[in-house]
Amino acid sequence: MRSDPARPEAGPGNAAWRHYVRSHLPPLDVPAEREVEIVEELAVQLEATYERARARGVGDDEATKLAIAEVPDWTAFAQTVRTIERPYV
């Protein structure tokens, strides 16, 4: 187990990435089912970045850093999602 709780555990499946996304993503002010979809989509993207790096021979820690770097500013990311998801009136 990693000593840094802010970093996801390596391993198969994206449950750790989902937990990582949920713990970093501010509230999105979208319907709950849509937020679940967004978390899942982002977790899959981060896991794919991690897995591609590992397939290229990158070590676990560096692959994790590459995936984490996909979203450097969670607040800005959440604001962008809110803007995109805002219903048109």
N, CA, C and O atoms as CSV, one atom per row, in Angstrom:
chain,resi,resn,atom,element,x,y,z
A,1,MET,N,N,0.839,-1.182,0.000
A,1,MET,CA,C,0.000,0.000,0.000
A,1,MET,C,C,0.885,1.247,0.000
A,1,MET,O,O,1.910,1.286,0.680
A,2,ARG,N,N,0.487,2.252,-0.758
A,2,ARG,CA,C,1.257,3.487,-0.831
A,2,ARG,C,C,1.106,4.272,0.463
A,2,ARG,O,O,0.079,4.205,1.138
A,3,SER,N,N,2.155,5.015,0.789
A,3,SER,CA,C,2.082,5.848,1.979
A,3,SER,C,C,1.410,7.185,1.689
A,3,SER,O,O,1.040,7.899,2.621
A,4,ASP,N,N,1.247,7.532,0.438
A,4,ASP,CA,C,0.643,8.805,0.045
A,4,ASP,C,C,-0.816,8.568,-0.338
A,4,ASP,O,O,-1.087,8.023,-1.408
A,5,PRO,N,N,-1.769,8.970,0.525
A,5,PRO,CA,C,-3.177,8.706,0.232
A,5,PRO,C,C,-3.706,9.514,-0.947
A,5,PRO,O,O,-4.792,9.214,-1.445
A,6,ALA,N,N,-2.982,10.521,-1.408
A,6,ALA,CA,C,-3.435,11.333,-2.532
A,6,ALA,C,C,-3.174,10.643,-3.860
A,6,ALA,O,O,-3.668,11.088,-4.896
A,7,ARG,N,N,-2.400,9.555,-3.843
A,7,ARG,CA,C,-2.075,8.840,-5.081
A,7,ARG,C,C,-2.825,7.522,-5.113
A,7,ARG,O,O,-2.947,6.849,-4.089
A,8,PRO,N,N,-3.331,7.147,-6.285
A,8,PRO,CA,C,-4.062,5.881,-6.387
A,8,PRO,C,C,-3.142,4.681,-6.283
A,8,PRO,O,O,-1.958,4.750,-6.616
A,9,GLU,N,N,-3.704,3.588,-5.817
A,9,GLU,CA,C,-2.985,2.320,-5.786
A,9,GLU,C,C,-2.872,1.780,-7.203
A,9,GLU,O,O,-3.804,1.906,-7.996
A,10,ALA,N,N,-1.765,1.197,-7.512
A,10,ALA,CA,C,-1.606,0.557,-8.819
A,10,ALA,C,C,-2.340,-0.772,-8.799
A,10,ALA,O,O,-2.568,-1.355,-7.739
A,11,GLY,N,N,-2.701,-1.239,-9.967
A,11,GLY,CA,C,-3.321,-2.542,-10.038
A,11,GLY,C,C,-4.387,-2.591,-11.109
A,11,GLY,O,O,-4.723,-1.564,-11.698
A,12,PRO,N,N,-4.914,-3.753,-11.364
A,12,PRO,CA,C,-5.926,-3.904,-12.404
A,12,PRO,C,C,-7.232,-3.238,-12.002
A,12,PRO,O,O,-7.538,-3.100,-10.817
A,13,GLY,N,N,-7.989,-2.831,-12.998
A,13,GLY,CA,C,-9.271,-2.186,-12.742
A,13,GLY,C,C,-9.097,-0.731,-12.372
A,13,GLY,O,O,-7.998,-0.294,-12.033
A,14,ASN,N,N,-10.171,0.010,-12.435
A,14,ASN,CA,C,-10.031,1.435,-12.172
A,14,ASN,C,C,-10.699,1.870,-10.880
A,14,ASN,O,O,-10.980,3.058,-10.716
A,15,ALA,N,N,-10.962,0.959,-9.960
A,15,ALA,CA,C,-11.579,1.345,-8.688
A,15,ALA,C,C,-10.705,2.349,-7.947
A,15,ALA,O,O,-11.220,3.307,-7.369
A,16,ALA,N,N,-9.404,2.145,-7.956
A,16,ALA,CA,C,-8.508,3.090,-7.283
A,16,ALA,C,C,-8.526,4.443,-7.984
A,16,ALA,O,O,-8.465,5.486,-7.334
A,17,TRP,N,N,-8.610,4.422,-9.305
A,17,TRP,CA,C,-8.672,5.685,-10.037
A,17,TRP,C,C,-9.998,6.393,-9.777
A,17,TRP,O,O,-10.027,7.618,-9.655
A,18,ARG,N,N,-11.101,5.639,-9.689
A,18,ARG,CA,C,-12.392,6.260,-9.344
A,18,ARG,C,C,-12.310,6.923,-7.983
A,18,ARG,O,O,-12.780,8.046,-7.805
A,19,HIS,N,N,-11.715,6.234,-7.022
A,19,HIS,CA,C,-11.555,6.813,-5.680
A,19,HIS,C,C,-10.693,8.074,-5.746
A,19,HIS,O,O,-11.007,9.083,-5.114
A,20,TYR,N,N,-9.622,8.008,-6.502
A,20,TYR,CA,C,-8.739,9.170,-6.654
A,20,TYR,C,C,-9.512,10.358,-7.240
A,20,TYR,O,O,-9.418,11.474,-6.731
A,21,VAL,N,N,-10.271,10.116,-8.305
A,21,VAL,CA,C,-11.035,11.192,-8.936
A,21,VAL,C,C,-12.059,11.749,-7.956
A,21,VAL,O,O,-12.157,12.966,-7.794
A,22,ARG,N,N,-12.816,10.890,-7.309
A,22,ARG,CA,C,-13.831,11.351,-6.352
A,22,ARG,C,C,-13.215,12.181,-5.235
A,22,ARG,O,O,-13.816,13.157,-4.786
A,23,SER,N,N,-12.038,11.810,-4.786
A,23,SER,CA,C,-11.420,12.524,-3.669
A,23,SER,C,C,-10.812,13.862,-4.087
A,23,SER,O,O,-10.517,14.693,-3.227
A,24,HIS,N,N,-10.619,14.088,-5.378
A,24,HIS,CA,C,-10.022,15.340,-5.852
A,24,HIS,C,C,-10.997,16.263,-6.566
A,24,HIS,O,O,-10.775,17.473,-6.619
A,25,LEU,N,N,-12.067,15.713,-7.111
A,25,LEU,CA,C,-12.996,16.488,-7.915
A,25,LEU,C,C,-13.977,17.255,-7.032
A,25,LEU,O,O,-14.714,16.648,-6.255
A,26,PRO,N,N,-13.991,18.582,-7.144
A,26,PRO,CA,C,-14.980,19.358,-6.389
A,26,PRO,C,C,-16.393,19.046,-6.892
A,26,PRO,O,O,-16.548,18.477,-7.973
A,27,PRO,N,N,-17.419,19.409,-6.124
A,27,PRO,CA,C,-18.797,19.185,-6.575
A,27,PRO,C,C,-19.037,19.833,-7.945
A,27,PRO,O,O,-18.562,20.937,-8.214
A,28,LEU,N,N,-19.765,19.141,-8.787
A,28,LEU,CA,C,-19.972,19.613,-10.155
A,28,LEU,C,C,-21.315,20.283,-10.378
A,28,LEU,O,O,-21.525,20.900,-11.423
A,29,ASP,N,N,-22.222,20.181,-9.433
A,29,ASP,CA,C,-23.562,20.769,-9.587
A,29,ASP,C,C,-24.266,20.231,-10.823
A,29,ASP,O,O,-24.891,20.983,-11.571
A,30,VAL,N,N,-24.160,18.940,-11.026
A,30,VAL,CA,C,-24.864,18.250,-12.109
A,30,VAL,C,C,-25.667,17.131,-11.448
A,30,VAL,O,O,-25.413,16.793,-10.292
A,31,PRO,N,N,-26.626,16.556,-12.159
A,31,PRO,CA,C,-27.360,15.425,-11.574
A,31,PRO,C,C,-26.399,14.313,-11.130
A,31,PRO,O,O,-25.361,14.084,-11.751
A,32,ALA,N,N,-26.765,13.640,-10.057
A,32,ALA,CA,C,-25.895,12.609,-9.463
A,32,ALA,C,C,-25.473,11.554,-10.476
A,32,ALA,O,O,-24.309,11.156,-10.507
A,33,GLU,N,N,-26.411,11.097,-11.308
A,33,GLU,CA,C,-26.050,10.062,-12.277
A,33,GLU,C,C,-25.044,10.584,-13.299
A,33,GLU,O,O,-24.187,9.834,-13.767
A,34,ARG,N,N,-25.143,11.856,-13.644
A,34,ARG,CA,C,-24.177,12.432,-14.594
A,34,ARG,C,C,-22.804,12.560,-13.932
A,34,ARG,O,O,-21.780,12.320,-14.572
A,35,GLU,N,N,-22.782,12.937,-12.658
A,35,GLU,CA,C,-21.499,13.040,-11.957
A,35,GLU,C,C,-20.816,11.676,-11.880
A,35,GLU,O,O,-19.598,11.585,-12.030
A,36,VAL,N,N,-21.590,10.616,-11.647
A,36,VAL,CA,C,-21.034,9.258,-11.625
A,36,VAL,C,C,-20.413,8.939,-12.983
A,36,VAL,O,O,-19.318,8.380,-13.047
A,37,GLU,N,N,-21.105,9.292,-14.068
A,37,GLU,CA,C,-20.575,9.056,-15.418
A,37,GLU,C,C,-19.276,9.823,-15.645
A,37,GLU,O,O,-18.327,9.283,-16.212
A,38,ILE,N,N,-19.231,11.066,-15.210
A,38,ILE,CA,C,-18.034,11.896,-15.393
A,38,ILE,C,C,-16.868,11.313,-14.610
A,38,ILE,O,O,-15.752,11.226,-15.124
A,39,VAL,N,N,-17.120,10.918,-13.380
A,39,VAL,CA,C,-16.061,10.311,-12.564
A,39,VAL,C,C,-15.544,9.051,-13.242
A,39,VAL,O,O,-14.334,8.838,-13.321
A,40,GLU,N,N,-16.447,8.222,-13.726
A,40,GLU,CA,C,-16.059,6.974,-14.390
A,40,GLU,C,C,-15.239,7.255,-15.648
A,40,GLU,O,O,-14.202,6.630,-15.867
A,41,GLU,N,N,-15.700,8.191,-16.472
A,41,GLU,CA,C,-14.976,8.537,-17.708
A,41,GLU,C,C,-13.566,9.031,-17.408
A,41,GLU,O,O,-12.605,8.645,-18.074
A,42,LEU,N,N,-13.456,9.882,-16.405
A,42,LEU,CA,C,-12.136,10.410,-16.061
A,42,LEU,C,C,-11.246,9.325,-15.464
A,42,LEU,O,O,-10.051,9.278,-15.753
A,43,ALA,N,N,-11.813,8.459,-14.639
A,43,ALA,CA,C,-11.032,7.359,-14.066
A,43,ALA,C,C,-10.504,6.446,-15.166
A,43,ALA,O,O,-9.357,6.004,-15.101
A,44,VAL,N,N,-11.319,6.160,-16.168
A,44,VAL,CA,C,-10.886,5.326,-17.289
A,44,VAL,C,C,-9.754,6.021,-18.045
A,44,VAL,O,O,-8.782,5.376,-18.437
A,45,GLN,N,N,-9.877,7.323,-18.250
A,45,GLN,CA,C,-8.828,8.064,-18.948
A,45,GLN,C,C,-7.512,8.028,-18.171
A,45,GLN,O,O,-6.454,7.799,-18.757
A,46,LEU,N,N,-7.569,8.250,-16.874
A,46,LEU,CA,C,-6.346,8.239,-16.061
A,46,LEU,C,C,-5.723,6.846,-16.032
A,46,LEU,O,O,-4.504,6.703,-16.129
A,47,GLU,N,N,-6.560,5.829,-15.900
A,47,GLU,CA,C,-6.038,4.465,-15.908
A,47,GLU,C,C,-5.387,4.146,-17.251
A,47,GLU,O,O,-4.342,3.496,-17.291
A,48,ALA,N,N,-5.994,4.597,-18.351
A,48,ALA,CA,C,-5.430,4.343,-19.682
A,48,ALA,C,C,-4.070,5.026,-19.830
A,48,ALA,O,O,-3.144,4.451,-20.402
A,49,THR,N,N,-3.949,6.238,-19.320
A,49,THR,CA,C,-2.658,6.931,-19.362
A,49,THR,C,C,-1.618,6.138,-18.578
A,49,THR,O,O,-0.495,5.945,-19.044
A,50,TYR,N,N,-1.996,5.684,-17.393
A,50,TYR,CA,C,-1.111,4.873,-16.559
A,50,TYR,C,C,-0.699,3.587,-17.289
A,50,TYR,O,O,0.484,3.254,-17.348
A,51,GLU,N,N,-1.677,2.874,-17.838
A,51,GLU,CA,C,-1.396,1.601,-18.503
A,51,GLU,C,C,-0.533,1.784,-19.751
A,51,GLU,O,O,0.348,0.965,-20.012
A,52,ARG,N,N,-0.768,2.841,-20.522
A,52,ARG,CA,C,0.082,3.096,-21.704
A,52,ARG,C,C,1.527,3.343,-21.283
A,52,ARG,O,O,2.458,2.845,-21.916
A,53,ALA,N,N,1.707,4.105,-20.223
A,53,ALA,CA,C,3.056,4.373,-19.734
A,53,ALA,C,C,3.726,3.084,-19.264
A,53,ALA,O,O,4.896,2.845,-19.566
A,54,ARG,N,N,2.994,2.259,-18.533
A,54,ARG,CA,C,3.559,0.989,-18.064
A,54,ARG,C,C,3.927,0.093,-19.241
A,54,ARG,O,O,4.954,-0.584,-19.208
A,55,ALA,N,N,3.090,0.086,-20.285
A,55,ALA,CA,C,3.362,-0.738,-21.471
A,55,ALA,C,C,4.624,-0.281,-22.189
A,55,ALA,O,O,5.273,-1.078,-22.868
A,56,ARG,N,N,4.976,0.983,-22.048
A,56,ARG,CA,C,6.214,1.514,-22.646
A,56,ARG,C,C,7.426,1.275,-21.748
A,56,ARG,O,O,8.538,1.683,-22.084
A,57,GLY,N,N,7.214,0.620,-20.614
A,57,GLY,CA,C,8.316,0.305,-19.723
A,57,GLY,C,C,8.563,1.346,-18.640
A,57,GLY,O,O,9.565,1.273,-17.929
A,58,VAL,N,N,7.666,2.308,-18.507
A,58,VAL,CA,C,7.793,3.326,-17.464
A,58,VAL,C,C,7.472,2.673,-16.121
A,58,VAL,O,O,6.559,1.853,-16.027
A,59,GLY,N,N,8.216,3.036,-15.096
A,59,GLY,CA,C,7.991,2.492,-13.763
A,59,GLY,C,C,6.658,2.928,-13.178
A,59,GLY,O,O,6.040,3.881,-13.652
A,60,ASP,N,N,6.224,2.222,-12.146
A,60,ASP,CA,C,4.931,2.485,-11.513
A,60,ASP,C,C,4.792,3.928,-11.047
A,60,ASP,O,O,3.801,4.586,-11.368
A,61,ASP,N,N,5.761,4.426,-10.301
A,61,ASP,CA,C,5.658,5.784,-9.761
A,61,ASP,C,C,5.581,6.828,-10.860
A,61,ASP,O,O,4.771,7.752,-10.783
A,62,GLU,N,N,6.408,6.690,-11.872
A,62,GLU,CA,C,6.406,7.662,-12.969
A,62,GLU,C,C,5.113,7.558,-13.777
A,62,GLU,O,O,4.565,8.580,-14.190
A,63,ALA,N,N,4.620,6.343,-14.007
A,63,ALA,CA,C,3.359,6.165,-14.738
A,63,ALA,C,C,2.207,6.808,-13.962
A,63,ALA,O,O,1.322,7.429,-14.551
A,64,THR,N,N,2.226,6.655,-12.654
A,64,THR,CA,C,1.204,7.280,-11.820
A,64,THR,C,C,1.291,8.795,-11.922
A,64,THR,O,O,0.267,9.468,-12.040
A,65,LYS,N,N,2.502,9.338,-11.876
A,65,LYS,CA,C,2.681,10.789,-12.004
A,65,LYS,C,C,2.164,11.295,-13.344
A,65,LYS,O,O,1.550,12.360,-13.412
A,66,LEU,N,N,2.409,10.539,-14.406
A,66,LEU,CA,C,1.920,10.938,-15.726
A,66,LEU,C,C,0.396,10.981,-15.755
A,66,LEU,O,O,-0.197,11.902,-16.316
A,67,ALA,N,N,-0.228,9.984,-15.149
A,67,ALA,CA,C,-1.691,9.961,-15.117
A,67,ALA,C,C,-2.235,11.109,-14.275
A,67,ALA,O,O,-3.181,11.787,-14.678
A,68,ILE,N,N,-1.646,11.322,-13.126
A,68,ILE,CA,C,-2.088,12.404,-12.244
A,68,ILE,C,C,-1.944,13.762,-12.931
A,68,ILE,O,O,-2.759,14.659,-12.715
A,69,ALA,N,N,-0.924,13.910,-13.747
A,69,ALA,CA,C,-0.672,15.177,-14.448
A,69,ALA,C,C,-1.753,15.489,-15.491
A,69,ALA,O,O,-1.818,16.614,-15.987
A,70,GLU,N,N,-2.592,14.517,-15.827
A,70,GLU,CA,C,-3.679,14.756,-16.782
A,70,GLU,C,C,-4.621,15.856,-16.288
A,70,GLU,O,O,-5.199,16.584,-17.096
A,71,VAL,N,N,-4.778,15.980,-14.980
A,71,VAL,CA,C,-5.640,17.029,-14.405
A,71,VAL,C,C,-4.796,17.801,-13.388
A,71,VAL,O,O,-4.783,17.468,-12.203
A,72,PRO,N,N,-4.090,18.837,-13.863
A,72,PRO,CA,C,-3.216,19.574,-12.952
A,72,PRO,C,C,-3.964,20.506,-11.999
A,72,PRO,O,O,-3.438,20.857,-10.943
A,73,ASP,N,N,-5.186,20.910,-12.359
A,73,ASP,CA,C,-5.957,21.850,-11.537
A,73,ASP,C,C,-7.398,21.353,-11.457
A,73,ASP,O,O,-8.188,21.564,-12.376
A,74,TRP,N,N,-7.726,20.697,-10.360
A,74,TRP,CA,C,-9.056,20.102,-10.211
A,74,TRP,C,C,-10.160,21.149,-10.147
A,74,TRP,O,O,-11.260,20.914,-10.647
A,75,THR,N,N,-9.888,22.286,-9.548
A,75,THR,CA,C,-10.891,23.347,-9.470
A,75,THR,C,C,-11.222,23.877,-10.858
A,75,THR,O,O,-12.391,24.057,-11.198
A,76,ALA,N,N,-10.193,24.125,-11.652
A,76,ALA,CA,C,-10.413,24.605,-13.023
A,76,ALA,C,C,-11.116,23.541,-13.858
A,76,ALA,O,O,-11.997,23.860,-14.656
A,77,PHE,N,N,-10.733,22.286,-13.678
A,77,PHE,CA,C,-11.387,21.202,-14.409
A,77,PHE,C,C,-12.881,21.160,-14.066
A,77,PHE,O,O,-13.725,21.057,-14.956
A,78,ALA,N,N,-13.197,21.240,-12.772
A,78,ALA,CA,C,-14.596,21.200,-12.349
A,78,ALA,C,C,-15.368,22.378,-12.930
A,78,ALA,O,O,-16.514,22.216,-13.351
A,79,GLN,N,N,-14.760,23.556,-12.958
A,79,GLN,CA,C,-15.433,24.722,-13.523
A,79,GLN,C,C,-15.713,24.519,-15.011
A,79,GLN,O,O,-16.782,24.885,-15.500
A,80,THR,N,N,-14.770,23.947,-15.714
A,80,THR,CA,C,-14.970,23.668,-17.139
A,80,THR,C,C,-16.116,22.680,-17.337
A,80,THR,O,O,-16.957,22.864,-18.217
A,81,VAL,N,N,-16.144,21.641,-16.523
A,81,VAL,CA,C,-17.228,20.653,-16.623
A,81,VAL,C,C,-18.568,21.324,-16.320
A,81,VAL,O,O,-19.548,21.089,-17.026
A,82,ARG,N,N,-18.621,22.162,-15.269
A,82,ARG,CA,C,-19.874,22.855,-14.947
A,82,ARG,C,C,-20.353,23.691,-16.127
A,82,ARG,O,O,-21.542,23.706,-16.445
A,83,THR,N,N,-19.425,24.384,-16.772
A,83,THR,CA,C,-19.779,25.227,-17.919
A,83,THR,C,C,-20.316,24.378,-19.070
A,83,THR,O,O,-21.325,24.722,-19.686
A,84,ILE,N,N,-19.643,23.279,-19.350
A,84,ILE,CA,C,-20.064,22.399,-20.444
A,84,ILE,C,C,-21.411,21.748,-20.134
A,84,ILE,O,O,-22.260,21.620,-21.016
A,85,GLU,N,N,-21.603,21.343,-18.892
A,85,GLU,CA,C,-22.798,20.603,-18.506
A,85,GLU,C,C,-23.997,21.497,-18.191
A,85,GLU,O,O,-25.114,21.004,-18.033
A,86,ARG,N,N,-23.771,22.793,-18.100
A,86,ARG,CA,C,-24.859,23.708,-17.766
A,86,ARG,C,C,-25.938,23.640,-18.830
A,86,ARG,O,O,-25.645,23.774,-20.018
A,87,PRO,N,N,-27.175,23.434,-18.421
A,87,PRO,CA,C,-28.254,23.389,-19.414
A,87,PRO,C,C,-28.452,24.768,-20.052
A,87,PRO,O,O,-28.347,25.802,-19.392
A,88,TYR,N,N,-28.733,24.747,-21.324
A,88,TYR,CA,C,-28.995,25.992,-22.020
A,88,TYR,C,C,-30.413,26.436,-21.701
A,88,TYR,O,O,-31.361,25.652,-21.759
A,89,VAL,N,N,-30.533,27.702,-21.368
A,89,VAL,CA,C,-31.848,28.244,-21.016
A,89,VAL,C,C,-32.268,29.252,-22.044
A,89,VAL,O,O,-33.349,29.830,-21.936
